Amino acid sequence: MIKFIFALILLSIPLLAPAQTFEKSVLITPPKEKDSRYFYVPFDVPEKSKSLTISYEYDKKGGANVLDLGVFDGTETNVKNFRGWSGGRRNTIFIAENSATNGYIAGKIPAGNWRVILGLYKVAPEGVEVKITVRFNEIDAAAQQQLNDEKAKTFDFPKSPKVAPATANGYTWFRGDLHAHTFYSDGNWTVKGLLDFAENSNLDFIGITEHNTFAHHAELDALAKNYKNLLVLRGEEVTTYGGHFNVWGLPKNELIDFRVAPKDANRLQTIVDGVHRLGLIASLNHPTALCGGCDWSYGDWQKMDAVEIWNGAWDLEDEAALKKWDELLQNNFRLTAIGSSDTHSAPLNGNANGRAVGVPTTHVGMKKLTQTELLAAIKNGRVWISDNPAVYNLEFSAFASKNKFVIGETVSNPTNSIKFDCQAKNFPVGSTVSLISDGKVLLKETVENVHSAFAKNFDVQKNSYFRLEVRSETGAMLAFTNPIYIQSKR
């Protein structure tokens, strides 16, 4: 599959001489279905090196070839040797003791055998020649300027009036966004810009989920202490070529290994088992997205703890995800639905690709705002989603055998009919609230004023679920809930 074209060039020049360079070219042919999608180029780092600059060049052929870039400072079999990932965003990166290109980890430069990792996202049928260049003790001027420019970027946006999170059914329904990107991967936000926007948008929690790196953890931790009312989660979007998933609440400098081949469900399960051993949860991202490698290739969704049904502005991809999720519910499988902006850039200055943080918003019912409670509440389905953080309020509960049940909970063996209660506040007049069970709309009410409510009794004689959807007059999604479940012996 791979053949080397040029031999290693390592010039024996005194330490710190700018000409101290490693070069290698390889020819990569398209991987077969079961081949690894990652190729490693080893190189030796001289003693007493203080920095290195890595560049790679190849013919992109109008998008037919797309290769990602990353680095290990030792063998690739140990994720503890990981030093960063930039995907296909950057042609040149540097790592030094006190700074590094965004996406990479600054620190000591140990001598010995390192690895360049190439991710084979797309390879043309005829293959692609790739040239790797590593310069020791020399920081590329353009890469340094790029880092300086990214760190200096600022965002100016108006503050929203403060609105406290809603309280209902014994919980505070804290609001957040669990999928966002900065310059540390393929976003155009700074960490500070994202946190400022989240705080000014009435969010209570935010997860910053960079693709395949933990390089953002140090800055995230340093800044988070300045946002007393915002729970900030270290996250990773584990980005494979067969689908993506988010993990939140990672220990500092913990990498979830992303090297899973498309359709390799067994390997994926091993990775998810590792997430669970950390006491965390895995949430499938945009499972029906049409972008290459974004949609889910690992079979059913049942390996996951949650699924991102709503990604950015509601569209046909989200409708497809909602339909599949409801089909899973009909088959007695429980999987928490969430929504996230997946923002990569700010919606400012006419930026057509910008996405506001918190659009959509995930509302999570908790007694208090902590990472442990947040993850537990998501896993247990105590979640509803809306298209903005601060306007709407949607309450949903069930009454059975003199007990009250809320979103995510289970009514076990009801002896009488179950009363379902809905309170829809601040939704547009003319929108509709639908009660859905077993894939069918059981009840649809039109919103006629700022506070609409209905209650309805149902005699449920089998395992089932009930959930709400609120849609605009044009059919656009405004909000939906996770279900209240029915476990019946009848």
ABEGO torsion letter per residue (X at the ends): XBBBABBBBBBBBBBGBAABBBBBBBBBBBBBAABBABBBBBBBBBBGBABBBBBBBBBAGGGABBBBBBBBABBAABAAABAEBAEAABABBBBBAABBBBGBBBEBBBBEBBBBBBBBABBBAAEBBBBBBBBBGBBBAAAAAAAAAAAABBBBBBBBBBBBBBBBGGBBBBBBBABBBBAABABABBAAAAAAAAAAAGBABBBBBBBGBAAAAAAAAAAAAABAABBBBBBBBBBBAAEBBBBBGBBBGBBBBABBBBGBAAAAAAAAAAAAAAGBBBBBBGAABABBGABBAAEBAAABABBBABBEBBBAAAAAAAAAAAAAAAAGBBBBBBBBAGBABBBBGGBAABBBBGOBBBBBBBABBBAAAAAAAAAAGBBBBBABAAABBBBBBBBBGGBBBBBGBBBBGBABBBBBBBBBBGBBBGBBBBBBBGGBBABBBBBABABBBBBBBBBBABBBBBBBBBBBAAGBBABBBBBBBBBBAX
